[in-house]
């Protein structure tokens, strides 16, 4: 390997000299990207223009094409394409020798020596797997999430990857949608904060550093609103909701410096995202001044024919290119049609030049021209001790304690534990969806974690082979074990394949015979801890009644079992809070905390459960309010919810003022006290309601939060800030405004927070 690397390096040096002549000053690009005061153009702009001006049409089209890689060696066919400059990026190649060879062919054997960008879905880890993004979001910890993304970038880049298709920041209000696992939940503010943290983690401080990888804000936009939660389905998002709910995380990604975007598969009211000029030209480039580039989703230009908005591949390419999608992933509608489109005047030369310009700019920023190869000593840096420690911390902070009757948890070490359930020892399944490179041999399962802590003070019986097992063959052994123990820990959930892309579910109960086994185990009279390892909120309302304690662990990644053991045994105190509303039954979906009040809001005092309604009750005797007669109007668990082994008390809420101007910053202070017996970390949340608006406003909106660590008995004065400008929304005329008027503000431990104060905004 060393020999061939040295050869590559020698050849690379020759090429570097050549490029250096063509593009003067390139080697110093990152330090001298200063603006010419007269022309407003930077040296980087000039280098891009120099290169662009030398390119043939075929080479330009090449930059706009991303092809699939992989395989034991780089095929001759691919090398030939690279030589002709016909490929701009390759995805799914993770072998460094192949990648170095690919770059060698580009820089040495192609006319202009332009390297390709190697891309891969590094969604929540590379070899070391972090919790699924929805789980990470439950930590409400931007710093930790940034660290995790930095580690993922370090591992992935040591495999030659310089571009990930993450973060996925689609607002997800529907637990049926399999891709909710990949999202950061239902809230625009939380998703914006955490998505920006991921961007910073992946891209690092300097993109040209070889451990930095490009982030990609996806899927622009509205993909999470798939009708019925069925993946790829059409979406109907009113313009105001698009602006106020779905777009803010993407704007935050731009502000955090994200350099690429991906177009969604979905259409919004008939216009597929991939052909959406409004999104990519008006919003992204004109309004937000984004100057990176946009990649399509896999075959999404080609799919414009399936959407029925393009008659053939040529028209599909025309619509995607004109909408502002720079690069086509996997299919070849661009490659095969751009020449004809130009000839017929259906796409302008300037549109192509601009698309290529934006791609080249990012390639320069990545430092690919200076450093196309990865040196042997920098290759394959995986699963270092500090990476595993960070993954464990992320898993610990992602777990949400939903129920803890009689303070069953933490379990004392003197108790005999019966570990049961289909997810208790599944090194692969606990990694979750989108883990192409995840190494399940590194996984610490709940069985490993508890065994290490408890030794033979515990017993294990799967009960069910996998989460979907329907027969009861393992029940007897599991019940026998439970009877011999003091406490049952049941690891339930869904296998990783049951969530993720194209894996939507219409019924989101625990699959297989899990509910039946839990009921059997409960008959033993032993206290039962239900641990749920899943890619989405599952409807555990009814079965949750059989549990004395519930820990929602999501798919927790490599170190999930070690983190879980710490939580169950009290070495760590749970601090996770739900980033998404948990419905009681699937029919309540979509259900989110920031809903509208309606003209007939639900009334807690007038709701009669369906089975309590008297026979032949007169039609109006039950009142006329917005609820379900069989499921009410409240969720199983609200957004922001999560318990701890200790208790927190909020009091003394005070504002620094009562009236604010639009450019003021509100400061809310309150006392947060740990009134329980354990040290802990509380995620204190601030919600606001705009009481009267030009259009109806949500009943509550998250506007800030803080992670506060408190020793048992300790109290702290906490201050959260809210720039009044952050109260803006889009009015009837679709103008973004902060309206003068009265607001309520709550602080507390979840979206049902009750400690309230009020303020007024003036002109
Ligand atoms: C997904 C994207 C992903 C791409 C490349 C598509 O099917 O929608 O999120 O990045 O594949 O693997």
Boltz pocket constraint, residues with backbone or C-beta under 6 A from the ligand:
constraints:
  - pocket:
      binder: B
      contacts: [[A, 121], [A, 165], [A, 218], [A, 297], [A, 298], [A, 501]]
      max_distance: 6.0
